[in-house]
Amino acid sequence: MTNSGEPSAKLFFALDCPSEQRKAIALWRTELGLRVGKPVPSDNFHLTLLFLGAVPLAQVGEVCEAVGKVRTPGQALRISLDRLQVWHRAGVLSLAPEQAPQELLRLVYALEQAMLPFGFEETAREFRPHLTLARDYRAPEPESATPPEFFLRAERFALFESHKGRYRILQDWSLI
């Protein structure tokens, strides 16, 4: 529920991670031999584009309509996940690109602009593309025998709902 008492859903836009890639990343993470933190279930692997937070259910249709007008890259996105990093303050272990593609940054900016009329800019944070491997991670960056060399290829982006630790796609849009 939102402060006004309306039913709401915790929503975010993201690029989904294909099943084969989820398995490969999960296997690589296992090889790190992590002894701290809470591993994110591989079914939840994704790259967040924009976190909206609690959105009144009555507004979800309008949000989807606004996003349907967003100008997309016109091509699939290919994001290199080649850097393992720890966000100490947030307690997150993640994979990230050494350099984010410009098409990805433009898409995020377009989503931010589309969401301005809804007042979501108050929750805006600096965009740092990443795929979360573990939460509550309070340790140095783990050593890896094999450096991360994953490529997230996305032809679509989606509006996800987070509910009790599980994510489900409410609607998706083509990038092409």
C-alpha positions as CSV (number, residue, x, y, z in Angstrom):
1,M,0.0,0.0,0.0
2,T,1.1,3.5,-0.6
3,N,0.8,6.3,2.0
4,S,-2.6,7.2,0.7
5,G,-3.9,3.7,1.4
6,E,-4.2,2.7,-2.3
7,P,-3.1,-0.9,-3.2
8,S,0.3,-0.7,-4.9
9,A,3.1,-2.8,-6.4
10,K,6.9,-2.5,-6.1
11,L,8.0,-2.0,-9.7
12,F,11.1,-1.6,-11.8
13,F,12.2,-1.6,-15.4
14,A,15.0,-4.1,-16.3
15,L,16.6,-6.2,-18.9
16,D,15.9,-9.8,-18.3
17,C,18.7,-12.3,-18.2
18,P,18.3,-15.3,-20.6
19,S,18.1,-18.7,-19.0
20,E,21.3,-20.1,-20.4
21,Q,23.2,-17.0,-19.2
22,R,21.6,-17.3,-15.7
23,K,23.0,-20.8,-15.4
24,A,26.5,-19.7,-16.6
25,I,26.6,-16.8,-14.2
26,A,25.3,-18.9,-11.3
27,L,28.0,-21.5,-12.0
28,W,30.7,-18.9,-12.1
29,R,29.4,-17.4,-8.8
30,T,29.6,-20.9,-7.2
31,E,33.2,-21.1,-8.3
32,L,33.9,-17.9,-6.3
33,G,33.2,-20.0,-3.1
34,L,31.4,-17.2,-1.4
35,R,31.1,-17.7,2.4
36,V,29.3,-14.4,3.2
37,G,26.2,-12.6,1.8
38,K,22.9,-13.9,0.5
39,P,23.1,-15.2,-3.1
40,V,20.4,-13.8,-5.3
41,P,18.4,-16.7,-6.9
42,S,19.5,-17.1,-10.5
43,D,15.9,-16.8,-11.6
44,N,16.0,-13.2,-10.4
45,F,19.2,-12.2,-12.4
46,H,18.4,-9.0,-14.3
47,L,19.9,-5.6,-15.1
48,T,17.8,-2.8,-13.6
49,L,17.2,0.2,-15.8
50,L,15.0,2.2,-13.4
51,F,13.5,1.5,-10.0
52,L,10.1,3.0,-9.5
53,G,9.2,1.7,-6.0
54,A,5.6,1.5,-4.8
55,V,3.3,2.3,-7.7
56,P,-0.4,2.5,-7.1
57,L,-2.1,-0.3,-9.1
58,A,-4.5,2.2,-10.6
59,Q,-1.4,3.9,-12.3
60,V,0.2,0.9,-13.8
61,G,-1.7,1.1,-17.1
62,E,-0.7,4.8,-17.5
63,V,2.9,3.9,-16.7
64,C,2.8,1.2,-19.4
65,E,1.2,3.6,-21.9
66,A,3.9,6.3,-21.3
67,V,6.7,3.7,-21.7
68,G,5.1,2.5,-25.0
69,K,6.0,6.0,-26.4
70,V,9.7,5.8,-25.3
71,R,12.1,5.9,-28.2
72,T,14.2,2.6,-28.1
73,P,17.6,2.0,-29.6
74,G,16.2,0.2,-32.6
75,Q,18.6,-2.7,-32.1
76,A,19.4,-5.3,-29.5
77,L,21.6,-4.2,-26.6
78,R,24.8,-6.0,-25.9
79,I,26.2,-5.3,-22.4
80,S,29.5,-6.7,-21.3
81,L,29.4,-7.9,-17.7
82,D,33.2,-8.0,-17.3
83,R,33.8,-6.4,-13.9
84,L,33.2,-7.9,-10.4
85,Q,32.5,-5.2,-7.8
86,V,31.4,-4.7,-4.2
87,W,29.3,-1.8,-3.2
88,H,30.3,-1.7,0.5
89,R,27.6,0.8,1.7
90,A,24.8,-1.1,0.0
91,G,26.3,-4.6,0.8
92,V,26.0,-5.8,-2.8
93,L,28.3,-8.0,-4.9
94,S,27.6,-7.5,-8.6
95,L,28.8,-7.9,-12.1
96,A,29.0,-4.7,-14.1
97,P,30.2,-3.4,-17.4
98,E,33.6,-1.7,-17.5
99,Q,31.9,0.8,-19.8
100,A,28.1,1.1,-20.3
101,P,27.0,1.3,-24.0
102,Q,25.6,4.7,-25.0
103,E,22.4,3.0,-26.2
104,L,21.8,1.7,-22.7
105,L,22.3,5.1,-21.1
106,R,20.0,6.8,-23.7
107,L,17.3,4.2,-22.9
108,V,17.5,4.8,-19.2
109,Y,17.4,8.5,-19.7
110,A,14.3,8.1,-21.9
111,L,12.6,6.0,-19.2
112,E,13.4,8.6,-16.6
113,Q,11.9,11.3,-18.7
114,A,8.8,9.2,-19.4
115,M,8.3,8.7,-15.7
116,L,8.7,12.4,-14.7
117,P,4.9,13.1,-14.9
118,F,4.3,10.4,-12.3
119,G,6.7,11.9,-9.7
120,F,9.1,9.0,-9.7
121,E,12.1,11.4,-10.0
122,E,12.1,11.8,-6.3
123,T,13.5,8.2,-6.0
124,A,16.0,8.7,-8.8
125,R,19.6,7.6,-8.2
126,E,22.6,7.7,-10.4
127,F,22.3,4.9,-12.9
128,R,25.0,2.2,-12.4
129,P,24.3,-0.8,-14.6
130,H,24.9,-4.1,-12.8
131,L,23.6,-7.6,-12.2
132,T,23.4,-8.4,-8.4
133,L,25.0,-11.6,-7.4
134,A,24.6,-11.4,-3.6
135,R,23.0,-9.1,-1.1
136,D,24.2,-8.4,2.5
137,Y,27.7,-8.9,1.2
138,R,30.1,-7.5,3.8
139,A,33.6,-8.7,2.6
140,P,36.3,-7.7,0.2
141,E,35.9,-8.4,-3.5
142,P,36.4,-12.2,-3.9
143,E,39.2,-13.6,-6.0
144,S,38.2,-15.3,-9.2
145,A,40.2,-18.0,-11.0
146,T,38.4,-16.9,-14.2
147,P,37.6,-13.3,-14.8
148,P,34.0,-12.5,-15.6
149,E,33.3,-12.4,-19.3
150,F,29.6,-12.4,-19.8
151,F,27.5,-10.6,-22.4
152,L,23.9,-9.7,-21.7
153,R,22.1,-9.5,-25.0
154,A,18.6,-8.0,-24.8
155,E,16.0,-7.5,-27.5
156,R,13.4,-6.4,-25.0
157,F,13.1,-4.6,-21.7
158,A,10.3,-5.2,-19.2
159,L,8.4,-3.8,-16.3
160,F,8.9,-6.1,-13.4
161,E,7.0,-6.5,-10.1
162,S,8.9,-7.5,-7.0
163,H,6.8,-9.5,-4.6
164,K,8.1,-11.6,-1.6
165,G,11.5,-11.9,-3.2
166,R,10.3,-13.1,-6.6
167,Y,10.2,-11.1,-9.8
168,R,7.6,-11.3,-12.5
169,I,7.3,-9.5,-15.8
170,L,4.1,-7.4,-16.1
171,Q,4.8,-6.1,-19.6
172,D,7.7,-5.9,-22.0
173,W,8.6,-3.8,-25.0
174,S,10.9,-4.4,-28.0
175,L,14.2,-2.6,-28.3
176,I,14.3,-3.3,-32.0
